[in-house]
C-alpha cells in the first residue's frame, strides 16, 4: 500500500509543538510534504533559528511519518523560511487565545 500526502498530514496532526498543544502543521512549521517510492520528504522550519527543540521536533516528525503504512524512510530538510504568527492556522490561533497567548 502506498502512502499519500493526506496520510502524512494526518500523522503530522499528532505531532505537537513542544511549547504549545498545537500540531506542527497548524503551527506552520511544515513547508513542504511529499511521498514517493516509500520515502516521505518533509521541509521543516522553526519559529526561530535558535530553537532549542529543533532535534526533538525533527525526531517526532520522523517517528510519526515512519509509522504511516507505506513509508519506509523519511528525509527531513531544514529550511530557513522566516516564520511569523501569520503562519498559524485558524485553529492554532483559537488554541493560542484559549491558553492565554495573545
C-alpha positions in Angstrom: 0.0 0.0 0.0 1.3 3.4 -0.9 1.1 6.3 1.5 -0.5 9.6 0.3 0.2 13.2 1.3 -3.1 13.1 3.2 -1.8 10.1 5.2 1.4 12.1 6.0 -0.7 15.2 7.0 -2.9 13.0 9.3 0.2 11.7 11.0 1.7 15.1 11.5 -1.5 16.4 13.1 -0.5 14.2 16.0 3.0 15.9 16.3 2.7 18.9 18.6 5.0 21.8 19.1 6.8 21.2 22.4 5.6 24.5 23.9 2.0 24.5 22.8 -0.7 21.9 22.3 -0.7 22.7 18.5 0.3 20.4 15.7 3.4 21.2 13.6 1.1 21.6 10.7 -1.1 24.2 12.4 1.9 26.0 13.7 3.0 26.4 10.1 6.3 24.6 10.6 5.8 22.2 7.7 6.8 24.0 4.5 6.7 21.0 2.1 5.5 17.4 2.2 5.7 14.7 -0.4 5.9 11.0 -0.7 7.4 8.8 -3.4 8.6 5.2 -3.6 8.1 4.7 0.2 10.1 7.8 1.1 8.5 10.7 2.8 10.1 14.1 2.3 9.3 17.0 4.6 10.6 20.5 4.6 10.6 21.8 8.2 11.2 25.3 9.6 11.2 26.6 13.1 9.8 29.6 15.0 13.3 30.8 15.5 16.8 30.0 14.2 17.9 29.3 17.8 15.0 27.0 18.6 16.3 24.7 21.4 13.8 21.9 20.4 14.9 21.5 16.7 16.2 18.0 17.1 13.1 16.9 19.2 10.7 18.3 16.6 12.6 16.7 13.7 12.7 13.3 15.6 9.0 13.5 16.4 8.2 14.3 12.7 10.4 11.4 11.5 8.8 9.0 14.0 5.3 9.9 13.1 5.9 9.6 9.4 7.7 6.2 9.8 4.5 4.9 11.5 2.5 5.6 8.3 1.8 2.4 6.3 3.8 2.5 3.1 6.5 4.8 4.5 9.9 3.1 4.7 12.2 6.2 5.0 11.9 9.8 6.0 14.0 12.7 4.8 13.7 15.9 6.9 15.1 19.0 5.3 15.6 22.1 7.5 14.6 25.2 5.6 15.0 28.7 6.9 11.9 30.4 5.7 11.0 33.1 8.2 8.2 32.0 10.5 5.7 34.6 11.7 2.4 34.5 13.6 0.7 34.7 10.2 1.8 31.1 9.6 -0.6 29.9 12.3 -3.8 28.2 11.1 -7.1 29.5 12.3 -7.3 26.5 14.7 -3.9 27.4 16.1 -4.9 31.0 16.7 -8.0 29.8 18.5 -6.0 27.5 20.7 -3.5 30.2 21.5 -6.2 32.5 22.6 -7.8 29.7 24.7 -4.5 29.1 26.6 -3.9 32.8 27.1 -1.2 33.5 24.5 -2.1 36.7 22.5 
